[in-house]
Amino acid sequence: MPSSFQAFCRRSAALPALGALLAFLFLCGCAQLPKNVERPVSTAIASPASGTALADLVQQRRQADKARYESGFMLMGGPQAAYGSRLALIEGAQKTLDLQYYAIHADASTGRLVRGLRAAAERGVRVRVLLDDFHTTGRDAAVLGLAFIPNIEMRLFNPIAGSRDSRISRFLNSIDDAARIQQRMHNKLFIADNVLAVTGGRNLGDAYFGNAINGNFIDVDVLAAGPIVQDLSRSFDSYWNNERAYPVQSLITREKLEAMRDRARKADQELAEESARAQDANGNPKPPDGEPRPNAPPTAAQRARAWDEKPLDLRTATFIWAPAVMLADKPGKIPADSDPSNAKAPGLVVSRPDDKAGTSRGAASLEAASDRAANGDTVVEGLLQLIGQARTDLVIISPYFVPGKDMLRAFSEARGRGVRIRVLTNSLASNDAPVAHVGYARHRKDLLRMGIELYELRSEQAGVGNVFGSSEGDSTPGGSRAMLHSKVLVMDSRLLVVGSMNLDLRSQLQNTELALLIRSNELSRAASEQIERGMRERSWHVDLVDGSLLWHAPEGSDLKDTRTEPDASAMLRLMLKLFGPLAPDQLL
């Protein structure tokens, strides 16, 4: 199957089901989730300010920098720093590690992290892993083995009933609960001793750390230190102790998991024997057509690369100390079974900025911004409220950009105030879910007429790099396809937002999300400059000329301007034209 068609199908679950399929599913029994599940309540460290090496390190760094604010931040665009920061938290933790993710894939990069988590548990660290249940099928189900290791607890959020041998069978078994299946926990957190945390756009897997063969994501994370981490931990605890969080042992036995592992190992061995007959110059296995096979077992080169990644040296990491607030959707955004109406209970948690001096201008302006954001019921709605305060400039990165009526209204009002708005999103070729591109393409001309400047990432690049500039060690195996996955907003060169949310209706209405708002001129200016470089040198600038779209080639490239979706095949463009209209914006 062509890779472009596989990518097109990734969000096919959002398309309306055919009548014949529905009739078949009605005749099939539907699996049920377990009842009366025990969920022992646990929470983060109550007083994390001292008593651990990481807490002492943060305190020493803040004092050495003579910081006015208690919380510090380091922006990480490159995969090496992002991976190394997580290794550093694993190796530095003495009491607790809390992980919350939408996806954890079974591959080389995650294997290295999982071994670190097991070692931490063996030395007495309490490990809690909270994972959305959408991707825990096939070989990716192997990560569930963590639940059976002493001192590690693992829960699945909003689980899907049915066999874990394939995602299709689980979907078929749960068709009567399709509305709930569409809603996912999209938050990303990696917290050590309640004093240091990584949050942003990355899931855990090779593609998020520049280690995949057939495609890598361009992403952004923030390493946070200090009291803001306690806010993140409170959000984690609210999900961990929610009735939608099921202990893994209530959903699958150790024996069934081992049987799945045996089948995966056998499949991996067969694939290795097949692909050994066709290898590239570096010894990486490829199928006969030369296209890297999705979901293949890790290669030796990938394992070596993941193992060679070194932990970030937290003693020399450069923190910017600034006031910040957290925006987090409440877990009730995904309704619980105990709710007889099965109605969503949206709600937004907005933390308060810390301010050592008590009256700083930066903290005061952030507090006003957070008050404005609190008027929204969700993270995305809070950001739309925040956009209402923009005065001069908005720079936005959103991989999936599907603006609903609320977003279009917010953009229109901002443009009416003279605010310059620039948006970087995926091109059709760089989008890992091309059908989602339809929701953006529908509004593209209207956005351009509104005066919004649109940029689309160029997909085919020799190395993934990132929109925050390349750094040593950020190259990828072979000639890898780049796909945008960062979620960033910079407002008026003074407020930086990094989180898990896209500016689309799925993030606004369906998924739970999390974001950090950091009031820092230094971080905001640096991010803006690097994003603008990425727009100029790595992206197509979309323009409207005589009523037709024109893609201007990236500066410094040898490419020519084009009037068709750049780098996308005619077949992919045709598929989107035929099937795209069937998918409503809110499901893309």
GUSE-8989 format. One record per residue: x, y, z of N, C-alpha, C in turn; residue in one letter. Coordinates in steps of 0.2 Angstrom, whole numbers, plus 5000, padded with zeros to 4 digits. Example, Ala and Ser with C-alpha at 12.3 -4.5 7.8 and 13.67 -1.06 7.14 Angstrom:
BEGIN
506649725039506249785039506649845039A;506449895035506849955036506450005039S;
This chain:
BEGIN
500449945000500050005000500450065000M;500350114996500750174996500750215002P;501350235004501350275011500950335011S;500850365006500350425006499650405007S;499450345005498750315006498750295014F;499250265016499250245023499150305028Q;499550355026499450425030498750445029A;498450445023497750475022497250435027F;497450375028496950335032497050335039C;497550375042497650375049497050405053R;496750455050496150475053495450455050R;495550395047494950375044494350355049S;494550345055494050325060493550385061A;493750445059493350505059492850505054A;492850465049492450475043491750435045L;491250455042490550415043490650345041P;490350305045490350235043489850215038A;490050165034489550145029488950105032L;488350105029487850075031487949995032G;488249965027488349895028488849875033A;489349915035489749905040489349915047L;488949965047488549975054488149915055L;487849885050487349825050487749765053A;488349765050488849705052488949715060F;489149775061489349785068488849775073L;488249795071487649785076487549705077F;487649665072487649595074488149565078L;488749605078489249585083489149605090C;489449565094489449585101489949645103G;489749685107490249735109490549725116C;491149735116491549715122491349775127A;491449755134491349805139491949815143Q;491949875146492449895151492349865158L;492849845162492649815168492349865173P;491949835178491549875182491949865189K;491749915194491949915201492749905201N;493049945197493849945197494049985203V;494549955206494949985212495450035209E;495450095212495950145210496250175216R;496750155219497050185225497250255224P;497050305228497150375227497950385229V;498250415224498950435226499050505223S;499550545226499650615224500450625224T;500550685221501250705221501550725228A;502250735228502550755234502250815237I;502050815243501750875246502150935247A;502850925249503350985250503950965246S;503950985239504550965235505151015235P;505051065239505551125239506251105241A;506251045245506951025247506850955249S;507450925250507450855252507650805246G;507750835240508050795234508550825231T;508950795227509550825224509250875218A;508750855215508450895210508150965213L;507850955219507651015222508151065224A;508751035227509251075229509651105223D;509651065217509951095211509551155208L;508951155208508451205206508551265210V;508651255217508751315222509351345221Q;509951305220510551335218510651375212Q;510251345207510251375200509951445201R;509351445204508951505205509351565209R;509751535214510051585218510751615214Q;511051565211511651585207511451645202A;510851635199510551685194510251745197D;510251745203509851795207509251815204K;508851755203508251765199507651795204A;507251835200506751875204506151825204R;506051775200505551735200505751665202Y;505251625204505351555207505451505202E;505051515196505051465191505551475185S;505851425183506251435177506151395171G;506351415165506151375159506751375154F;506751315151507251305145506851285139M;506851315134506551295127506951245124L;506651195122507051135118506651125112M;507051145106506751125100507051065097G;507651055098508050995095507950935098G;507850875095507750815098508250795103P;508850815102509450785107509250815114Q;509150885114509050915121508350885123A;507850875119507250845122507350775125A;507650735121507850665124508250665130Y;508750705129509250705135508950735141G;508450785141508150805147507750755150S;507450715147507050655150507450605153R;508050595150508550545153508750575159L;508950645159509150675165508650675171A;508050675169507550675175507450605177L;507550555173507450485175508050475180I;508650495178509250475182509350515188E;509050575188509050625194508550615199G;507950575197507450575202507650525208A;507350545214507550505220506850485223Q;506350515222505650505225505150485220K;505050525215504450505211504550525203T;504250485199504250505192503550495190L;503250545187502550545184502550565177D;502250515173502250525165501550525163L;501350575159500650575156500750585149Q;500550535144500650545137500050515133Y;499950545127499450525123499650455119Y;500350455118500650395114501350375117A;501450315118502150285120502250225115I;502650235110502750185105503350135107H;503250075105503750025106504350025101A;504850065103505450075098506050085102D;506550105098507250105101507250165106A;507050225105507050275109506650265116S;506050235115505650225121505950165125T;506250115121506550065125507150085130G;507550135128508050165132507750195138R;507150235137506850265142506450215147L;506150165144505850115148506350085153V;506950065150507450035154507650085160R;507650145159507850195164507250195169G;506650195167506150195172506150125176L;506350075174506350015178506950015183R;507550045180508050055185507850105191A;507550155189507250205194506850165199A;506350125197505950095201506350045206A;506850015203507249965207507650005213E;507850065212508150105217507650145222R;507050125221506550155226506150215224G;506150235217505750285215505050265213V;504550295216503850285214503750305207R;503550265202503450285195502650275194V;502350325191501650325189501650345182R;501350305178501350315170500550315169V;500350375166499650375164499650385156L;499350345153499350335145498650335142L;498550375137497950375134497950305130D;497350275129497250205127497250195120D;497250245116497150235109497650195105F;498250205107498850175103499050105106H;498750085111499050025115498849955112T;499049955105498849895102499449865098T;499449805096499949775092500649775096G;501149795093501849795096501849855101R;501449905100501449965105501149945112D;500849885112500549865118501149845123A;501749835121502249805125502449855131A;502249915130502449965135501949945142V;501449915141500949895146501349855151L;501849815149502249775154502549815160G;502549885159502849915165502349915171L;501749895170501249895175501349835180A;501749785177501849725181502549725185F;502849785185503549795188503449825195I;503749795200503649825207503849895207P;503549935210503650005211503450055205N;503150015200502850055195502050045194I;501750095194500950095193500850125186E;500350095182500150115176499450115175M;499150165172498450175171498350195164R;497750175161497550195154496950235155L;497050295151496450345152495950335146F;495350335148494850325143494950265138N;494950205142495150145138494650125133P;494850085128494350055123494349985124I;493749955124493649885126493849845120A;493949785121494149735115494849715115G;494949675110495649645109496149695108S;496749685110497249735109497749705103R;497549655099497949635094497949685088D;497449725087497349765082496949825084S;497049885081496649945082495949935079R;495949905073495349895070494849855074I;495049795077494649755081494349795087S;494749835090494549875096493949925094R;494149955088493650005086492949965084F;492949915081492349875079491949855085L;492349835090492049815097491749865100N;491949925099491749985103491350035099S;491050015093490650055088490050085092I;489750055097489250085100489350145105D;490050155106490250205110490750255106D;490650265100491050295095491250365097A;490750405100490850475102491350475107A;491350425112491850435117492550415115R;492550365110493250345107493550405103I;493150455101493450505097493750555102Q;493650555108493950595113494550565117Q;495050605116495750575119496050615124R;496450595128496850625133497550645129M;497650705127498150725123498750765127H;498650765133499150805137499850765137N;500350805138501050775138501450805144K;501650755149502050775155502550725157L;503150755159503650705162503950745168F;503750715174503850755180504350715185I;504850745187505350715192505250755199A;505150715204505150735211504750805212D;504250815208503850875208504250935208N;504750935205505151005205505451015198V;505550965193505750975187505250935182L;505050965176504550935172504750955165A;504550915160504550925153503850925150V;503650975147502950975144503051005137T;502550995133502551025126502150975121G;502450965115502050935110502250855109G;502850835112503150775110502750715114R;502650665110502450595113503150565114N;503150495116503750455117503850405111L;504350415107504450375101504950395097G;505250355093505850375088505650435084D;505050445081504850495077504950565080A;504850565087504850625091505550645093Y;506050605092506750615094507250605088F;506950615082507450615076507750555075G;507450495077507750435076507350385072N;506850405068506450365064506750365057A;506550315053506850305046506450345041I;505750335042505350355036505050425037N;505150455043504850515045504950545052G;505150605053505250625060504850695061N;504650705067504250765069504650815071F;504450875069504850935071504350965077I;504650965083504250975089504651025094D;504251045099504551095104504351075111V;504751075116504651055123504951115127D;504651115133504951165138505151125144V;505751135147505951105153505851155158L;505351145163505151185168505451165175A;505551215179505851205186505451255191A;505351225197505151275202504351265203G;504051305206503351305208502851285203P;502951305196502551295191502451215190I;502951175192502951105191502451075196V;502351105202501851085207501151095204Q;501051145200500351155196500251095191D;500851085187500751025183500650965186L;500950955192500850885196500050885198S;499750945200499050945202498650925196R;498850945190498450925185498550845183S;499150825184499250755183498850715188F;498850735194498450695200497750695198D;497450745195496750755194496550695189S;496950685184496850635179496950565182Y;497550555186497750495188497150465193W;496850505197496350485201495650485199N;495550505192494950505189494650435187N;494050425187493750365186493850345179E;494050385174494150365167494850335167R;495250335173495950305173495950235175A;496050185171495950115173496650085174Y;496850055180497450015181497449965175P;498049955172498149905167497949835169V;498049815175497949755177497149735177Q;496749785177496049775176495849765169S;496249775164496149775157496449715153L;497049695156497449645152497849605157I;497849545156498249505161498949495159T;499449475163500149475161500249415156R;499749365157499849305152499649335145E;499149365144498949395138499449445135K;499749485139500249525137500849485134L;501049435138501649395135501449365129E;500849335128500649305122500649355116A;500449415117500549475112501249485110M;501649485115502449495114502749445110R;502549375112502749325108502549325100D;501949345099501749355092502149415089R;502249465093502649525090503349505088A;503649465093504349445091504349395085R;503849355084503849315079503849355072K;503349405072503249445067503849485065A;504249505070504849545069505349505066D;505449445068505949395066505749385058Q;505149375056504949365049505149425045E;504949485048505149545044505849555043L;506249535049506949545048507249505043A;507049445042507249395037507149415030E;506449445030506249475023506649535021E;506749585026507049645024507849635024S;508149585027508849575026509049565019A;508649545015508849545008508849605004R;508649665007508649725004508849775009A;509449795009509749845014510049905011Q;510049965014510350025012511050025013D;511450075012512150075013512350075020A;511850095025512050095032511750035035N;511549985031511349925034510649925037G;510249975036509549985038509049945034N;508749895036508249855032507749895029P;507549875022507049905019506649855015K;506049865014505649815009505849825002P;505749774998505949784991505849844987P;505349884989505149944985505550004987D;505949994992506450044995506050094999G;505450085001505050125005505150095012E;505350135017505450105024504750085027P;504750025030504049995032503850025038R;503250055039502950075045502950025050P;503050035057502949995062503449935062N;504049945059504549895058504849895065A;505149835067505549835073506149875073P;506449905078507049945078507649915075P;508049955071508649925068509149935073T;509749905072510349905076510549985076A;510550015071510750085071510350125075A;509650115075509250155079509350145086Q;509450075088509550065095510250095098R;510750095093511350125095511250195096A;510950235092510850305092510450325099R;509950285100509550295106509950285113A;510350235113510750225118511350275119W;511550295114512150345114511950415116D;511250425116511050495118511150505125E;511450565127511750575134511250615138K;511150605144510750645148510950725148P;510450765148510650835148510950855155L;511450895155511850915161511450975164D;511050955169510551005172510951055176L;511551045177512051095181512151145177R;512251135170512451195165511851215161T;511251185162510651205158510551275159A;510351315154510151385155509451395156T;509251415162508551435163508451505163F;507851525160507551595160507051595166I;507151635171506651635176506151685175W;505551665175504951715173504351685176A;503851735177503151715179502851675174P;502451625176502051585171501451555174A;500951535170500351505172500251435168V;499851395171499651335167498951335165M;498851315159498151305157498051235156L;497551205159497451135158496651115158A;496451075153495851055153495651005159D;495151005162494950955167494750895164K;494950835167494750775164494050755163P;493550795166492850795165492650815158G;493150845154493050855147492850795143K;493150735145492850675143492450645148I;491750635147491250615152491450545154P;491250535161491350465164490650425163A;490750365164490250315163489650325169D;489950355175489450365180489050425179S;489150465174488750525173488150495169D;487550495171486950465168486750505161P;486950565161486850605155487350595150S;487950565152488550555148488750625145N;488650675148488750745146489450765148A;489850805143490450835145490350885151K;490950885155490950935160491550975159A;491551015154492151055152492351105158P;492951115159493151165164493951175163G;494151235164494851255163495151265170L;495751235171496151255177496651305175V;496651355178497151415177497551425183V;498151415183498551425189498751495190S;499051515196499251595197499951595196R;500151655193500951665192501251675199P;501851655200502251665206502651735204D;502751765210503051835209503451845216D;504051835216504451845222504451915224K;504451965220504352035222503652055224A;503152015221502552035223502152085218G;502452125215502152175211502452195205T;502852145202503152155196502652165190S;502952205185502452225179502352165175R;502852115174502752055171502252015174G;502352005180501851955183501151985183A;501052055184500452085184500052075177A;500452085172500252075165500052005163S;500451955166500251885165499651865169L;499551895175498951885179498351905175E;498351965172497851995168497651945162A;498251925159498151875154497751815156A;498051785162497751725164496951735166S;496851795169496151805170495751805164D;495951835159495651835152495551765150R;496051725150496051655148495551615151A;495451625158495051585162494251595160A;494151645156493451655153493251595149N;493751555146493651505142493451435146G;493151395143492951325146493551275144D;493951285139494451235138495051275136T;495651235136496251265134496251305128V;495951285122495951315116495551375117V;494951375120494551435121494851485125E;495251465130495651505134496151545130G;496451515125496951545121496551595116L;495951575114495651625110495451685114L;495251675120495151735124495851775125Q;496351745125497051775126497151815119L;497051785114497151825107496751885107I;496251895111495851955111496252015115G;496751995118497252045121497852065117Q;497952035111498452045107498452115104A;499052155104499052225102499452225095R;499952195094500352205088500452145084T;500652085087500852035083500751965086D;500551915082500451845084500751805079L;501251755082501551705078501351635081V;501051595076500751535078501051475075I;501151425078501351355075500751305077I;500451285072499951235074499951175068S;500151115070500251065064499551055061P;499051045065498351035062498051105064Y;497851135058497551205059496851205056F;496351195060495651195057495251245061V;495251305059494851355063494151355062P;493851345068493051345068492851415068G;492251425070491951495070492251535075K;492351515081492651545087493351575085D;493751535082494351555080494351605074M;493951595069493951645064493751715067L;493251715071493051775074493651805078R;493951765082494551795086495051825081A;495251785076495751815071495451875068F;494851875066494551935062494551995067S;494351985073494452045078495152065079E;495552025080496252045080496552085074A;496352055068496552095062496252165062R;495652165065495252235065495652285069G;496052255074496452305079497152315076R;497252285070497952295067498452245069G;498252195072498752145074498952105068V;499652095067499852055062499851985064R;499651935060499551865062499951825057I;500351785059500751735055500651665058R;500451615053500351545055500751505051V;501151455055501551405052501151335053L;500951305048500651235048500951185044T;500651125043500951075039500751095032N;501151075027500951075020500551005019S;500250995014499850935012500450875013L;501050885010501550835009501850825016A;501850865021502150855027501650835032S;501050835031500550815036500450745037N;500550715043500550645044499850625044D;499350665044498650645043498350695038A;498450675032498250725026497550745026P;497150695028496350715028496250775033V;496650785038496550845042496750905039A;497150905033497350955029496650985026H;496150945025495550965021495251025025V;495251015032494951065036495251135036G;495951135035496251195034496251225027Y;496251175022496251205015495551235014A;494951215017494351245016494351315018R;494751335023494751405025495351445023H;495751415019496351445017496251515013R;495851515009495751585005495451635009K;494951615014494651665018495151695023D;495651645025496151675030496551725027L;496751705020497251755017496851815015L;496251815014495851875012495751915019R;495751885024495751925031496451955032M;496951935029497551965030498051925034G;497851865035498351815039498851795035I;499451795037500051765033500151695034E;500051645029500151575030500751545027L;501051505031501651465029501551395030Y;501751355025501751285026502351245025E;502551205030503151175031503351135024L;503951145022504251095016504351035019R;504150975016504150915019504850875018S;505050875011505650835010506250875011E;506650845016507250885018507750825020Q;508450845019508950795020508950775028A;508850825032508850815039508250845042G;507950825048507350855050507450925053V;508050935056508151005059507551025063G;507451085064506851105067506751185066N;506151205067506051275065506351325070V;506651295075507051335080507851335078F;507951315072508651305070508951245071G;509451215067509751155068510351165073S;510451105076511051105081511351035080S;511951035082512350975081512050915085E;512050865081511650805084510950795082G;510650845078509950845077509750815070D;510250785067510150755060509850685061S;509550665056509150595056509450545052T;509250485053509450425049509250435041P;509650435037509550445030509150505028G;508850505022508450565020507750565023G;507650595029506950585032506450635030S;505850615030505350665029505150705035R;505150765035504950815041504250825041A;503950825047503250835049503150875055M;502850935054502750985059502250955065L;502550955071502150935077502150985083H;502451045082502551095087501851125088S;501751145094501151185096501451255100K;501451305097501751365100501351425098V;501351475102501051545101501451595104L;501651645101502051705103501551765102V;501451805108501051865107501351925109M;501451975105501652035106502452035108D;502751985106503451975108503651975116S;503151955120503151955127502851895130R;502451865127502051805130502151745126L;502451695128502551625125502151575127L;501751535123501351485125501651425121V;501751365125501951305122501551255126V;501251205122500851155125500751095120G;500151055122499950995118499451015113S;499151075113498551085109498751105102M;498251085097498251115090497751175090N;497751215086497151265085496751225080L;496351185082495851145078495251125083D;494751105079494151095083494151025087L;494650985085494750925089495050945096R;495550985096495851005102495351045106S;494951085103494451135106493851095109Q;493651045106493051015108493050945110L;493550905108493650835109494150815114Q;494750835113495350805117495450855123N;495750825128496050865134496750885132T;496850945134497550975132497851015138E;498451035137498851075142499251125139L;499351175142499851225140500151265145A;500751295144501151345148501151405145L;500951465149500951535147501551565151L;502051585147502651605150502751685148I;502851725153502851795152503651815152R;503951815146504651825146504751855139S;505051915139505251955133505851915130N;506251885134506851855131506651795127E;506251745131506051685127505651695121L;505151745122504651765117505051785110S;505551835111505951865106506351805102R;506651765106507051715104506651665100A;506051645102505651595099505351625092A;505151695093504951725087505451725081S;506051745083506551755078506751685075E;506751635079506851565076506251535072Q;505651555074505151535070505051565063I;505251635063505251675057505751645052E;506351625055506851595051506551535048R;506251495052505951435049505451445044G;505051495045504551515039504951535033M;505451575034505751605028506151545024R;506551505028506951455024506751385024E;506251365027506051295027505251285025R;504951345023504251335022504051375016S;503451355013503151385008502751435010W;502751495007502351555009501751555004H;501151545007500551545003500251615002V;500051624996499851694994499251684990D;498851734989498251734985498351784979L;498351764973498551804968497951794962V;497651854961497051854956496551794958D;496451784964495951734967496151664967G;496851654965497051584965497651584970S;497751524973498351514977498951504974L;499451534977500151534974500651514980L;501051464980501551444985502251474983W;502451524987503151544986503651504989H;504151484985504651434987505051464993A;505351424998505751445003506351485001P;506551535005507151575003507751535003E;508151544998508851504997508751434995G;508151414993508051344990508151354982S;508251294979508251294972507551284969D;507051284973506351264971506051324968L;505451314964505151364960504451374963K;504151434963503451444965503051394961D;502451384964501951334961501251354963T;500751334959500051344960499751284962R;500051224963499751164966500051154973T;499751114977500051094983500751064982E;501251094985501951074983502151004986P;502550964983502750904985502250844985D;501650864984501050814985500950774979A;500850714979500650674972499950694970S;499850684964499250694961498750644964A;498950584965498450534968498250564975M;498650584979498550614986498050674985L;498150714981497750774980497050754978R;497050704974496350674971495950644977L;496350604981495950564987495650624991M;496050674993495750724997495150764994L;495250774988494650804984494050764984K;494150694984493550644984493250634991L;493750624995493450595002493450655007F;493850705006493850755011493250795013G;492750805008492150835010491650795014P;491850725015491450685019491550695027L;492150725028492350735035492250805038A;491750815043491650875046492250905049P;492350975050492951005053493050975060D;492450965064492550955071492850885072Q;492950845067493150775068493850765064L;494150825062494750815058495350825063L;
